[in-house]
Amino acid sequence: MGTPQPANHVWVILGLGFAGIFLITAKLKKKKKSVNNNNFGAFIHNLQLLPPPPPPPPKAPLPLSPLTFALSDLFDIDGHVTTFGHPEWARTHEAASQTCPVVSALVEGGATCIGTTVVDELALGLSGENKHYGTPTNPALPARVPGGSSSGAAVAVAANLVDFALGVDTVGGVRVPAGFCGILGFRPSYGAVSHVGSIPVSKSLDTIGWFARDPNILRLVGHILMQVPYIFQRNPRQIIIADDCFQQLNVPLDRSSQLVIKSAEKLFGRQVLKHINLEDYLSSNVPTLKELSSLKTNGELKVSSLKSLANVMQFLQRHEFRLVHEEWINTVKPDLHPAVSADLYEKFEVSDVEVEHFKSIRNEMRAAVRSLLKNEGILVIPTGADPPPKLGGKEISSKDYWSHAFSLLSIASISGCCQVTIPLGIYEKCPVSVSLIARHGNDCFLLDTLQTMYSTLQEQVDIAAKSKSPRNVVTKEEAAEIAKERGNQAYKDKQWQKAIGFYSEAIKLSSDNATYYSNRAQASLELGSYLQAESDCTKAISLDKKNVKAYFRRGRAREMLGYYTDAIDGKYITIVTYYK
């Protein structure tokens, strides 16, 4: 009797398995070839950390198979010396004896690591420059910096050398290069991803972040790293636009915040939108920060609340970095970028009282953002204030430039909240991005919201790019609606005079809208300005004879003024109009 032969279907399965291995190997070779030939200066070391063999059918493949990724060079890899962005660090430190847990989790999830990437010196910069290992080339804009500190990781993703990459975000190390390179970047909530096996920069601010081009990959990596199961997806109940932050941009609103507003209206309805002046909110809800902002120098107000917050963030980063690394710096005296050197070698003394003062601000910030966003709220801000600096440009060494950037970056860094950077195309040859922030611990909700909104956002980006309308400002009607919404929010906050100011601004922009007059009348009634209220309601009724609220408010104003007969007539007309 001959030897039994395998059934045909077994050969088919084996054939498919070998074909799959061949395809994965071919993809990895292609990636490796591209890294070697043109890696945009992103990589320091090429290596391969291979995932375990895929499970046989019918079991599901590993969740990250066959994705590839890269690492900023400050994560431990067994047998490798981490450079921390400086050759002197590599020279004075031993090779790691084990691999960082977050890296192991990604490899065990099916992804293949192909190399380590450039970071700013000691991960302290934001420009992405490194004179020792070279400045990675920004694929979106080669004449400008890629942003840092995780510059190489962002460039590797933007250049399509890997599917995703890991970096560290302390004061913007993932968010800034994501914005500059035109890709997605995620800073998780503080403590959501383990720091074990990565070199600390500032222990109370450090987060392990990641980059991707695809929101599905960004979300998938998040679930692996945060070790959370997939749960029922929730839509945001409020999307809050920080109007004052967007008004400082050089990019017009119809290429930034208006894209988010239109996407939100299309997906969730106008009722989810809310407008806020973030400076005012922080001044009212972070008392210790308000004390700091109120300090006077030479008789003048020192700084705004957001700039004060930026100062707190920079102080904490500097203080905590020196606590861990000052002995090494003083012993080795490494050759550093002038800006980094000035910070680290400058005499720097701080009292325990000052440290506690800044920690109080951090605790109050987290509570204030939690109160604002609750469980299902999203705050919308610009990722950065200005376009990426030109290579060798004066902005790179400008304290004003980075102070402007830090004001926005400090919101999530100090509060410990999660933030995602989303590309919004190109404006005047530079990448534009916006950021969504959710409260601390709401990382999966934020990643779900990104996935829901992303395609609609990109549709709006395409429409805006093709539009022939003036690009410098939004239309008067859109600006009037923004002013009205800000007035509504001020009214809810019982800031009657501020509400009247916003409604007046809306009327100036669009004088034929009955709602604006009626709303201003409502705020005037709260202040006892009955003549103004009566006049506004009369105007509203002349514009819209079915405006029920205007009739009712005019009746109340006339009643308070003693026009009892007119007041009764007003209420009667209101009732008749309502039932018609």
C-alpha positions in Angstrom: 0.0 0.0 0.0 1.4 3.4 -0.9 1.9 6.3 1.5 -1.3 8.3 2.1 -1.3 11.6 0.3 -2.6 14.8 1.9 -6.0 15.9 0.8 -6.1 18.6 -1.9 -7.5 21.2 0.5 -4.5 20.8 2.8 -2.2 21.7 -0.2 -4.4 24.7 -0.9 -4.0 25.9 2.7 -0.3 25.3 2.7 0.0 27.1 -0.6 -1.9 30.1 0.7 0.3 30.1 3.8 3.5 30.2 1.8 2.0 32.8 -0.5 1.2 35.0 2.5 4.7 34.6 3.9 6.1 35.5 0.5 4.0 38.6 0.3 4.9 39.8 3.8 8.6 39.1 3.2 8.4 41.0 -0.1 6.8 43.9 1.6 9.4 44.0 4.3 12.2 43.8 1.7 10.6 46.7 -0.2 10.3 48.7 3.0 13.9 48.0 3.9 15.2 48.8 0.5 13.4 52.2 0.6 14.8 52.9 4.0 18.3 52.2 2.8 18.1 54.1 -0.5 16.1 57.1 0.6 15.0 57.3 4.2 14.7 61.1 4.2 17.3 61.2 7.0 14.7 59.7 9.4 16.5 56.6 10.7 19.5 56.2 13.0 19.7 52.3 13.0 18.1 49.7 10.8 16.9 46.6 12.7 14.2 44.0 12.5 12.0 42.9 15.4 9.8 40.2 13.9 6.3 39.2 15.2 5.5 35.6 16.1 4.2 33.3 13.3 0.6 34.0 12.4 -2.0 31.6 13.8 -3.3 29.0 11.3 -6.7 29.4 9.7 -9.5 29.7 10.7 -8.1 31.7 13.6 -8.0 35.4 13.0 -4.6 36.9 12.1 -2.7 39.0 14.6 -4.3 42.5 14.8 -1.3 44.5 13.6 -0.2 42.1 10.8 1.5 42.9 8.4 2.1 46.5 9.5 5.6 48.0 10.0 6.7 50.6 12.4 9.6 52.6 13.7 10.7 54.0 17.0 12.1 57.3 18.2 15.6 56.5 19.5 14.8 56.7 23.2 13.1 53.3 23.7 15.0 50.3 25.0 15.7 47.5 22.5 17.4 44.4 23.8 21.1 44.5 22.7 21.0 48.0 21.3 22.4 51.3 22.8 19.8 54.1 22.8 21.3 57.4 21.6 18.7 59.8 23.1 19.5 62.1 20.2 23.2 62.6 21.2 26.3 60.5 20.5 27.7 61.3 23.9 24.7 59.6 25.5 25.3 56.5 23.4 29.0 56.5 24.3 28.4 56.7 28.1 25.6 54.1 28.3 25.3 50.4 28.0 23.1 48.4 25.6 19.6 47.6 26.9 19.1 44.2 28.5 15.5 43.9 27.5 13.0 45.5 25.1 10.6 48.2 26.2 7.1 46.7 27.0 5.2 49.0 24.6 7.5 47.9 21.8 7.1 44.2 22.7 3.3 44.6 22.8 3.3 46.0 19.2 5.5 43.2 17.9 3.5 40.5 19.7 0.4 42.1 18.1 1.8 41.3 14.7 3.7 44.5 13.7 7.4 44.4 12.5 9.8 47.1 13.7 12.3 48.1 11.1 14.4 50.8 12.8 15.0 53.6 15.3 14.6 57.2 14.3 16.2 60.6 14.9 15.1 62.8 17.9 16.1 66.3 18.9 19.1 66.4 21.2 18.0 64.8 24.5 14.4 65.1 23.2 14.3 68.7 24.3 13.7 70.6 21.0 10.6 71.2 18.9 12.2 72.1 15.6 13.4 68.6 14.7 17.0 69.7 14.1 19.9 67.5 15.2 23.4 68.6 14.2 24.9 65.2 15.3 22.5 62.8 13.3 21.2 65.3 10.8 17.8 66.9 10.5 15.2 64.6 8.8 13.7 66.0 5.6 10.0 67.0 5.9 8.3 65.1 3.0 5.5 67.6 3.0 7.7 70.7 2.8 11.5 69.9 2.3 12.5 73.6 2.8 11.1 73.7 6.3 11.8 71.8 9.5 9.9 68.6 10.3 9.2 69.5 13.9 10.3 67.6 17.0 11.3 66.1 19.2 10.1 62.9 17.5 11.1 64.2 14.1 12.4 61.0 12.5 9.3 59.0 13.5 7.0 61.6 11.9 9.1 61.8 8.7 9.2 57.9 8.4 5.3 57.9 8.5 4.9 60.9 6.2 7.3 59.4 3.7 5.4 56.1 3.7 8.5 54.2 5.0 6.4 52.7 7.8 2.7 52.3 8.6 3.1 53.9 12.1 5.7 55.1 14.5 6.3 55.7 18.2 7.5 59.0 19.7 7.5 60.8 23.1 5.3 63.8 23.6 6.3 65.9 26.6 5.5 69.5 25.5 4.5 68.7 21.9 7.0 66.1 20.7 4.4 64.2 18.7 1.8 66.9 18.0 4.2 69.4 16.5 5.9 67.1 13.9 2.5 65.6 13.0 1.2 69.1 12.2 4.4 70.1 10.4 4.5 66.9 8.3 0.8 66.7 7.6 -0.1 63.4 9.3 -2.1 62.1 12.3 -0.4 62.3 15.7 -1.9 61.1 19.0 -0.8 62.2 22.5 -2.6 59.9 25.0 -3.8 60.8 28.5 -1.0 61.1 31.0 -0.4 57.6 32.4 -2.5 55.8 29.8 0.6 54.1 28.2 3.4 52.8 30.3 6.7 54.8 30.3 8.8 51.8 31.4 11.8 51.3 29.1 11.9 54.8 27.7 14.3 57.6 28.7 12.4 60.2 30.9 12.4 63.8 29.8 9.9 65.2 32.3 8.2 62.5 34.4 5.0 64.4 35.1 4.5 65.5 31.5 5.9 62.6 29.4 3.5 60.5 27.3 4.2 57.8 24.7 2.5 59.0 21.5 2.3 57.7 18.0 1.9 58.7 14.3 -0.1 57.2 11.4 -1.5 58.3 8.1 -4.7 56.2 8.5 -7.1 56.9 11.4 -8.0 53.2 11.6 -4.3 52.3 12.2 -4.0 55.1 14.8 -7.0 53.7 16.6 -5.8 50.1 16.4 -2.4 50.9 17.8 -4.1 52.8 20.6 -6.2 49.8 21.6 -3.0 47.6 21.7 -0.9 50.1 23.7 -3.6 51.0 26.2 -4.8 47.4 26.5 -8.5 48.2 26.3 -11.2 46.2 24.6 -13.4 47.6 21.8 -16.6 49.0 23.3 -19.8 50.5 21.9 -18.8 53.7 20.0 -20.2 57.0 21.3 -20.7 60.2 19.4 -19.8 63.5 20.9 -22.6 65.4 22.6 -20.7 68.7 22.5 -18.0 70.0 20.1 -16.5 73.2 21.6 -14.7 75.6 19.4 -12.0 77.7 21.1 -12.7 80.8 19.0 -10.1 83.0 20.6 -7.3 80.5 19.7 -8.4 80.3 16.1 -8.5 84.1 15.8 -4.8 84.3 16.3 -3.9 82.1 13.3 -2.5 83.3 10.0 -4.7 80.6 8.3 -8.3 81.7 7.6 -11.2 80.2 9.5 -12.7 78.7 6.4 -9.5 76.5 6.1 -9.4 75.6 9.8 -12.2 75.8 12.4 -15.0 76.1 9.8 -14.0 72.7 8.4 -14.6 71.1 11.7 -17.9 73.0 12.2 -19.2 71.9 8.8 -18.2 68.3 9.4 -19.8 68.3 12.9 -23.0 69.8 11.6 -23.2 67.2 8.8 -22.5 64.2 11.1 -24.1 65.2 14.4 -26.3 68.3 13.8 -25.8 72.0 14.7 -27.0 71.4 18.3 -23.6 69.8 19.3 -21.6 72.9 18.5 -20.6 75.4 21.2 -18.2 78.3 21.1 -15.9 79.4 23.9 -13.3 82.0 24.8 -10.7 79.7 26.3 -8.6 82.4 27.8 -11.7 83.7 29.8 -12.6 80.1 30.8 -9.2 79.3 32.2 -9.0 82.7 34.0 -12.3 81.9 35.7 -11.7 78.2 36.4 -8.0 77.9 37.2 -7.6 80.2 40.2 -3.9 79.6 40.8 -3.2 80.3 37.2 -5.1 83.5 37.4 -3.0 84.6 40.4 0.1 83.9 38.3 -1.3 85.8 35.3 -2.1 88.8 37.5 1.5 89.3 38.7 2.8 92.6 37.5 6.2 93.5 36.2 7.1 97.2 35.9 3.5 98.1 36.5 2.3 96.1 33.5 0.3 92.9 33.3 2.7 90.1 32.9 1.0 87.5 30.5 -2.3 86.1 29.5 -3.6 82.9 31.1 -2.5 80.7 28.2 1.0 82.2 28.1 1.2 81.7 31.9 0.2 78.0 31.3 3.0 77.7 28.7 5.5 79.1 31.2 4.3 76.6 33.8 4.8 73.7 31.3 8.3 74.9 30.3 9.3 75.3 34.0 8.1 71.8 34.9 9.9 70.3 31.9 13.2 72.0 32.7 13.0 71.3 36.5 12.1 67.6 36.1 14.7 67.0 33.3 17.4 68.4 35.5 16.4 66.3 38.5 17.1 63.2 36.5 19.9 64.2 34.1 21.8 67.1 35.7 24.6 64.9 37.0 25.2 63.4 33.6 25.2 66.8 31.9 27.7 68.3 34.4 30.0 65.3 34.2 30.0 64.7 30.4 29.4 68.3 29.3 27.9 67.3 25.9 28.1 69.6 22.9 24.5 70.9 22.6 22.4 73.2 20.4 22.7 76.8 21.7 19.0 77.0 22.7 19.2 73.7 24.7 22.6 74.6 26.2 21.3 78.0 27.4 18.5 76.3 29.3 20.5 73.5 30.8 23.7 75.3 31.8 22.0 78.5 33.1 21.8 78.9 36.9 18.4 77.5 37.9 17.1 77.5 41.4 13.6 76.7 42.5 11.9 76.4 45.9 9.6 73.5 47.0 6.9 76.1 47.4 7.1 77.1 43.7 7.0 73.5 42.6 3.9 72.9 44.7 2.4 76.1 43.2 2.8 74.8 39.7 1.5 71.3 40.6 -1.6 73.0 41.9 -2.1 74.6 38.6 -1.8 71.2 36.9 -4.5 69.7 39.2 -6.9 72.7 38.7 -6.4 72.5 34.9 -7.4 68.8 34.8 -10.5 69.6 36.9 -11.4 72.6 34.7 -11.1 70.6 31.4 -13.1 67.7 32.9 -15.8 70.2 33.9 -15.8 71.7 30.4 -15.8 68.5 28.4 -17.5 66.0 30.8 -17.8 62.4 29.4 -18.6 63.1 25.7 -17.2 66.6 24.9 -14.5 67.6 22.4 -12.5 70.8 22.5 -11.2 72.0 19.1 -8.1 74.1 19.0 -5.3 74.8 16.4 -2.4 72.4 16.7 0.1 75.2 16.2 0.0 78.9 15.9 2.2 79.4 12.9 3.6 77.6 9.8 6.7 75.4 10.2 9.9 77.5 10.3 12.2 77.5 7.3 15.4 75.5 7.7 17.9 77.9 9.2 15.2 80.5 9.6 15.2 83.0 12.4 11.9 81.6 13.8 13.8 78.5 15.0 15.6 80.6 17.6 12.8 83.0 18.3 11.4 82.8 21.8 8.2 84.5 20.6 7.6 81.9 18.0 7.8 79.0 20.4 6.0 80.9 23.2 3.1 81.2 20.8 3.2 77.5 20.0 3.6 76.5 23.7 0.5 78.4 24.6 -1.6 75.9 22.6 0.5 72.8 23.4 0.3 73.5 27.2 -3.4 72.8 27.4 -3.1 69.0 27.0 0.4 68.8 28.5 -0.6 70.4 31.8 -4.1 69.0 32.1 -2.9 65.5 31.2 -5.7 65.2 28.6 -5.5 63.3 25.3 -5.1 65.2 22.0 -5.1 64.1 18.4 -3.6 66.2 15.6 -5.5 66.0 12.2 -4.1 67.2 8.9 -6.4 69.7 7.0 -4.5 69.9 3.7 -2.2 72.6 2.4 -2.7 76.4 2.6 -0.1 78.7 1.0 2.2 75.7 0.5 2.2 74.8 4.2 0.4 71.9 6.0 -2.5 72.9 8.1 -3.8 70.9 11.1 -6.4 71.1 13.8 -6.5 69.3 17.2 -9.3 67.6 19.1 -8.9 67.3 22.9 -10.9 65.0 25.2 -10.8 64.8 29.0 -8.2 62.7 30.8 -9.0 59.0 30.4 -11.3 59.4 27.4 -8.7 58.2 24.8 -10.8 55.6 23.1 -13.7 58.0 22.8 -11.3 60.5 21.1 -9.9 57.9 18.7 -13.5 56.8 17.9 -14.5 60.4 17.2 -11.5 60.8 14.9 -12.5 57.7 13.0 -16.1 58.9 12.6 -15.2 62.4 11.5 -12.1 61.9 9.4 -13.5 61.1 6.0 -16.1 64.0 6.3 -13.3 66.3 7.4 -11.2 65.4 4.4 -14.2 66.0 2.1 -14.6 69.5 3.5 -10.8 70.0 3.0 -11.2 69.1 -0.7 -14.2 71.4 -1.1 -12.4 74.3 0.6 -9.3 73.8 -1.5 -11.3 74.0 -4.7 -13.5 76.9 -3.6 -13.0 80.2 -5.4 -14.4 82.3 -2.5 -12.1 84.8 -0.8 -9.7 82.9 1.5 -8.8 85.6 4.0 -11.9 85.5 6.1 -15.2 83.6 6.5 -18.4 85.2 5.1 -20.2 87.8 7.1 -23.1 85.5 7.7 -20.7 82.8 9.2 -19.0 85.3 11.4 -22.4 86.6 12.6 -23.4 83.1 13.5 -20.1 82.6 15.5 -20.8 85.9 17.3 -24.4 84.8 18.1 -23.2 81.4 19.5 -20.7 83.2 21.7 -23.5 85.5 22.9 -25.6 82.4 23.7 -22.8 80.9 25.7 -22.2 84.2 27.6 -26.0 84.3 28.3 -25.9 80.8 29.7 -23.0 81.8 31.9 -25.1 84.8 33.2 -22.6 87.3 31.7 -25.4 89.5 30.4 -23.3 92.5 29.3 -20.9 90.3 27.4 -23.8 88.6 25.7 -25.2 91.9 24.5 -21.8 92.8 23.1 -21.7 89.5 21.0 -25.3 89.9 19.8 -24.5 93.5 18.8 -21.5 92.2 16.9 -23.8 89.7 15.1 -26.2 92.5 14.2 -23.5 94.6 12.7 -22.5 91.7 10.5 -26.0 90.7 9.5 -28.6 93.4 10.3 -31.6 91.5 8.9 -31.7 88.5 11.2 -34.6 88.7 13.7 -33.0 86.1 16.1 -30.1 88.4 16.8 -32.3 91.3 17.9 -34.6 89.0 19.9 -31.6 87.4 21.7 -30.1 90.8 22.5 -33.5 91.8 23.9 -33.5 88.8 26.2 -30.1 89.8 27.7 -31.3 93.4 28.0 -34.3 92.2 30.0 -31.9 90.5 32.5 -30.1 93.9 33.0 -33.3 95.8 33.3 -32.8 97.7 30.0 -36.5 97.5 29.1 -36.5 100.3 26.5 -33.7 98.7 24.6 -35.4 95.3 24.9 -38.7 96.7 23.6 -37.0 98.4 20.7 -35.1 95.2 19.7 -38.2 93.1 19.9 -40.1 95.5 17.7 -37.3 95.3 15.1 -37.3 91.5 15.3 -41.0 91.4 14.7 -40.7 93.7 11.7 -38.2 91.2 10.2 -40.1 88.1 11.2 -43.8 88.4 12.1 -43.8 84.8 13.4 -41.0 85.2 15.9 -42.9 84.1 19.0 -40.1 84.8 21.4 -39.9 88.4 20.2 -43.6 89.0 20.9 -43.3 87.4 24.4 -40.2 89.4 25.3 -41.7 92.7 24.0 -44.7 92.0 26.2 -42.5 91.5 29.2 -40.6 94.7 28.5 -43.8 96.8 28.1 -45.2 95.3 31.2 -42.1 96.4 33.2 -42.3 99.9 31.6 -46.0 100.2 32.6 -47.5 99.8 29.2 -50.0 97.3 30.5 -52.4 97.5 27.6 -49.6 97.0 25.0 -48.2 94.2 27.1 -51.5 92.3 27.2 -51.8 92.9 23.4 -48.3 91.6 23.0 -49.0 88.4 24.9 -52.3 87.9 23.1 -50.5 88.2 19.7 -47.9 85.7 21.0 -50.5 83.1 21.8 -52.4 83.6 18.5 -49.1 83.4 16.6 -48.1 80.2 18.4 -51.4 78.4 17.7 -51.4 79.5 14.1 
